[in-house]
Structures are given as structure tokens and as C-alpha cells.
Amino acid sequence: MNTEALEYFIKVYEEKSVTAAAKELYITPQGVSKTIKQLELELEAELFFRGPRGMEATEAGELLHARAKHIRYLMKDIKKEISVISGRKGVLNLIVTYSATAYFPVDFLYQFSQAHNDIQIKIREVPDESPTGKVFQDEADVGLVMGHNDFENCEHEQVTYGEVVLVVNKQHKLANRDEISIHELTDKSFVLKTTAKGHDHIFVEECLNQGFTPNIVHEFGNIISAHRLVEINNFVAVSVDFVEESLQNPQLKIVKLKEKLPQNIYLVTRKRGFQSEAVSLFQHYIKNF
């Protein structure tokens, strides 16, 4: 068994098709099939069966997939560690969600490479509502994200606390309030951040818990769009305290909720038998912020 064979196996598992995997790997389907067959002979177990949705993993296949992904991560870490030992510049790949950059500005994140000039940091910003877990598994060594439930085989640590707040223009009737309870908002029209498919916003969940469905007139991806709707149309925006504090729009008023709805930032890393030096240094860098 070698790492190339494991990569072929992982691709077939993900694509559920030998042909699709072959296209992704730029080899022939016959080459992929031969490699999978050799793996099955070596492991003395069938790894796939043909199901209604294509190539489905057997129980042995599921086990190999979990282990194969772990081996792939370990090999990447070993290469990075060796590059540092050899004096070559290491690379740390960071995934950061948009809202997290309100608390951890990208200029601060890039300064990590100045503090550790043997490590180059590469940052990819992704929307809060994107399937961050999959992006993280495919591309990143570490993540700064809002929420952590999408991440498999990962460790997470809360690095800052945030909470849901409301934002109104200064002519709105709520502008004379510093704090309000959700049950007082049954007649308001809201704009709130788009959530991932199949997930409700925590604010909507709390409204439902209190016996009413909030009137959502718009779901935004960009907080600037929400602010414009608040300023022009007298809507109420559902936002996050540290996001609003970073923007400091003088035309708007922040109103806190009596019900504290958390919107925290988490530092996410993969579960491994050991942690790379670059990741450990970055964890220390963030905790000291």
C-alpha cells in the first residue's frame, strides 16, 4: 500500500465513480480500477459495491477512508516539518470566515509571518454560510470560524465570545432602547445573515421557541447590504456585536438582546497524534491577541 493508491481510493470514495475519479486524477479509469483492485487484494476485503448512487463504500471501505485521510494529513505535516528542519520556508494554510475577520483583521493574521519569518501564512476568506468543514478538510491546516459543528475529526477551542445584537437606524422607535427582549419583537421586519442549507439562524430558533415566526424580509451575505436596508427601509438587522463594533456606523444604533445568543469564534485544527510546529505557533499567536 502506498500514498498514491490511497489518494486514488479517496477520490473514488468522494466521487462515487471510477470514471469521475479518473478525470480528477488525469489518469485512465482502467488505472484507477486496477489500483482499487490491488488494494482490495492486499487488504483481503471488498472496499466498494455498486449502489443506486454509484460506488458505495463497504464497512471496510469506510474504515480505510477515515484512516487514509488521516495518513494524508500526517504526510503533509511531515513534509512541512522536514522543510522547516531543512531551512526551507514552511507554509501555513488558514481558513477564516468573514465575520471572524471583524475580530481578527487580516493584517493582524498576515503579521504572523513577520513574527515567524520561516513560515509563510496563506489565508482564504470564506462566507460564514459556506460549507466550511469541507473546505477546511481539503485546503487548510487551521481555521478561525463562526461555529464548529461542521468539522469532523477536528479539535476546536473558543477564542472569543460574541453575541447576537440588533441594529436599527437612529430614527427607529427601538433606537431609544439599549436592550430588548425577543418577545417584544413580534411586529418587526428583520434582515439577517444567510445560513447554511438546512440550518436556521440562532435568532430565528429563539423566536420560534418564544412562540412566533419572525418576519424575515431579506437574508444578506454582506453586512453593508444590511446596513443600507436598515438606513433606508427602517428594517431591523440581526448582527453580531464584534462585527458592528468593528464597523462603527454613526448612522446606526446597536440594541442588545436580553436573551444572550452566542456567536463565538473558534480556532479549529485537525485531530492528530502530534501537531505541527507551525500550527502550534499560530495557536499561541491567536491566544496572545
C-alpha positions in Angstrom: 0.0 0.0 0.0 1.3 3.4 -0.9 0.1 7.0 -0.6 -0.8 7.2 -4.3 -3.1 4.2 -4.0 -4.7 5.8 -1.0 -5.3 9.1 -3.0 -7.0 7.1 -5.8 -9.2 5.3 -3.2 -10.1 8.6 -1.5 -11.1 10.2 -4.9 -13.3 7.2 -5.8 -14.9 7.4 -2.4 -15.6 11.1 -2.8 -16.8 11.0 -6.4 -18.7 7.6 -6.1 -17.4 6.9 -9.6 -14.3 5.4 -11.0 -14.7 7.4 -14.2 -15.2 10.7 -12.4 -12.3 10.0 -10.1 -10.1 9.2 -13.1 -10.9 12.6 -14.7 -10.0 14.4 -11.5 -6.7 12.4 -11.3 -5.9 12.8 -15.0 -5.5 9.0 -15.5 -7.5 6.3 -17.2 -10.4 4.6 -15.5 -8.6 1.3 -16.0 -5.7 2.6 -14.0 -7.9 3.6 -11.1 -9.8 0.3 -11.2 -6.5 -1.7 -11.2 -5.3 0.3 -8.1 -8.5 -0.3 -6.2 -8.4 -4.0 -7.0 -4.8 -4.2 -5.8 -5.8 -2.5 -2.6 -8.7 -5.0 -2.1 -6.3 -7.9 -2.7 -3.7 -6.5 -0.3 -6.3 -5.8 2.4 -8.3 -9.0 1.7 -11.6 -7.1 1.8 -14.0 -5.6 -0.7 -13.9 -1.8 -0.5 -16.8 -0.8 -2.7 -20.1 -2.1 -4.0 -22.2 -0.6 -6.8 -25.2 1.0 -5.2 -28.1 3.2 -6.5 -25.9 6.3 -6.2 -22.8 4.8 -7.7 -19.8 3.4 -5.9 -20.7 3.0 -2.3 -18.1 2.1 0.4 -18.4 -1.1 2.4 -17.7 -1.1 6.1 -14.1 -1.9 5.3 -14.1 1.0 2.8 -15.4 3.4 5.4 -12.7 2.4 7.8 -10.0 2.8 5.2 -11.3 6.2 4.2 -11.1 7.5 7.7 -7.6 6.2 8.1 -6.5 7.2 4.6 -7.4 10.8 5.2 -5.6 10.8 8.5 -2.5 9.4 6.8 -2.7 12.1 4.1 -2.8 14.8 6.7 0.2 13.3 8.5 2.2 13.1 5.3 1.6 16.8 4.7 2.6 17.6 8.2 5.8 15.5 7.9 6.7 17.4 4.7 6.2 20.7 6.4 8.2 19.7 9.5 11.1 18.5 7.3 11.0 21.7 5.2 11.4 23.7 8.4 14.3 21.5 9.7 15.9 21.8 6.3 15.7 25.6 6.4 13.1 25.9 3.7 10.2 28.2 4.2 7.1 26.5 5.6 3.5 27.3 4.7 0.5 27.5 7.0 -2.9 27.5 5.2 -5.6 29.3 7.1 -9.4 29.3 6.5 -11.1 32.3 8.1 -14.8 33.2 7.8 -15.9 36.8 7.0 -17.3 37.6 10.4 -14.2 36.3 12.1 -12.1 38.8 10.3 -14.0 41.6 12.1 -12.4 40.4 15.3 -9.1 39.1 13.8 -8.2 41.6 11.0 -6.4 40.1 8.0 -3.5 42.5 8.5 -3.0 41.0 12.0 -3.2 37.5 10.6 -0.5 38.2 8.0 1.7 39.7 10.7 2.1 36.1 11.9 4.7 35.6 9.1 6.6 38.7 10.3 6.7 37.2 13.8 7.8 33.8 12.4 9.6 34.6 9.1 10.4 31.0 8.4 6.6 30.3 8.0 4.5 31.8 5.2 0.8 32.1 6.0 -1.7 31.8 3.2 -5.2 33.0 4.1 -8.5 32.2 2.4 -11.6 34.0 3.5 -14.9 32.2 3.1 -18.5 33.2 3.8 -19.9 32.3 7.2 -22.7 30.3 5.5 -20.4 28.3 3.2 -19.8 24.5 3.9 -16.6 25.5 5.8 -16.0 22.0 7.1 -15.4 20.5 3.7 -13.2 23.5 2.6 -11.2 23.1 5.8 -10.6 19.4 5.2 -9.5 19.9 1.6 -7.3 23.0 2.0 -6.5 24.2 5.5 -4.2 23.5 8.4 -6.1 25.7 10.8 -9.3 27.7 10.8 -10.9 30.7 12.5 -14.6 30.2 12.1 -18.0 31.0 13.5 -19.3 27.8 14.9 -17.6 24.4 14.8 -20.3 21.7 14.3 -19.4 21.1 10.6 -15.9 19.9 11.3 -15.2 16.2 11.5 -12.1 14.7 13.2 -11.1 18.2 14.4 -10.3 19.9 17.7 -11.8 23.3 18.4 -11.2 25.9 21.0 -13.3 29.0 21.6 -11.0 32.1 21.2 -13.5 34.9 21.6 -17.1 35.4 22.7 -19.7 37.2 20.7 -23.5 37.6 20.8 -26.4 38.5 18.6 -27.4 42.1 18.6 -30.0 44.2 16.7 -29.1 47.2 14.5 -31.5 50.0 13.7 -31.3 53.5 12.3 -31.4 56.3 14.8 -34.9 57.3 13.8 -36.3 53.9 14.5 -38.5 53.5 17.6 -36.1 50.9 19.0 -33.3 53.5 18.9 -34.2 54.7 22.4 -33.6 51.2 23.8 -30.2 49.8 24.9 -31.6 46.3 25.5 -34.8 44.5 24.5 -36.3 41.0 24.8 -37.2 38.9 21.8 -40.8 38.6 22.8 -41.2 42.3 22.2 -40.2 42.0 18.5 -43.2 40.1 17.1 -44.3 43.1 14.8 -40.8 43.9 13.4 -39.3 43.2 10.0 -35.8 41.8 10.0 -32.8 41.3 7.8 -30.4 38.6 8.9 -27.3 36.7 7.6 -27.8 33.8 5.3 -27.3 30.5 6.9 -26.0 27.2 5.5 -28.6 25.0 3.9 -30.6 23.0 6.4 -29.7 25.4 9.3 -31.8 28.1 11.0 -30.3 31.2 12.3 -30.0 31.1 16.1 -32.2 34.2 16.3 -34.9 32.5 14.3 -34.7 29.4 16.6 -35.1 31.6 19.7 -38.1 33.4 18.1 -39.7 30.0 17.4 -39.0 28.9 20.9 -40.9 32.0 22.2 -43.9 31.2 20.1 -43.7 33.3 16.9 -42.2 33.2 13.5 -40.1 36.4 12.8 -40.8 38.3 9.6 -37.6 37.9 7.6 -37.7 40.3 4.6 -34.1 39.8 3.4 -31.2 37.4 4.0 -27.8 39.1 3.4 -24.3 37.9 2.7 -22.6 41.3 3.0 -23.2 43.3 6.2 -23.0 46.6 4.2 -26.2 45.5 2.3 -27.9 45.0 5.7 -26.8 48.5 6.9 -28.2 50.1 3.7 -31.6 48.4 4.2 -31.7 49.5 7.8 -30.9 53.1 6.9 -33.3 53.3 4.0 -36.2 51.0 4.8 -36.4 51.1 8.6 -35.8 47.4 8.9 -34.1 45.7 11.9 -30.8 44.0 11.2 -29.7 40.9 13.2 -26.0 41.1 13.5 -23.0 40.3 15.9 -21.6 42.6 18.5 -18.0 42.5 17.4 -18.9 42.9 13.7 -20.8 46.1 14.5 -18.1 47.4 16.8 -15.5 47.0 14.0 -17.7 49.0 11.5 -18.8 51.7 13.9 -21.5 53.2 11.6 -22.5 56.5 13.1 -26.0 56.4 11.5 -27.0 53.2 13.3 -27.8 52.2 16.9 -26.9 48.8 18.4 -29.5 47.2 20.7 -28.6 44.3 22.8 -30.9 41.3 23.4 -31.8 40.3 27.0 -31.5 36.7 25.7 -27.8 36.1 25.2 -27.5 34.3 21.9 -23.8 33.3 21.4 -21.9 33.9 18.2 -18.4 32.8 19.1 -15.2 32.4 17.1 -13.4 29.1 17.3 -9.9 28.0 16.4 -10.1 24.7 14.6 -7.3 22.2 14.0 -7.3 18.6 12.9 -7.1 15.8 15.4 -3.6 14.2 15.0 -1.2 12.2 17.1 1.0 15.3 17.0 0.7 18.9 16.0 2.9 20.7 13.5 5.2 23.4 14.8 3.6 26.0 12.5 0.1 25.2 13.8 1.3 25.3 17.4 2.9 28.7 16.9 -0.2 30.0 15.3 -2.4 28.8 18.2 -0.1 30.6 20.6 -0.2 33.8 18.4 -4.0 33.9 18.4 -4.3 33.2 22.1 -2.0 36.1 22.9 -4.0 38.5 20.7 
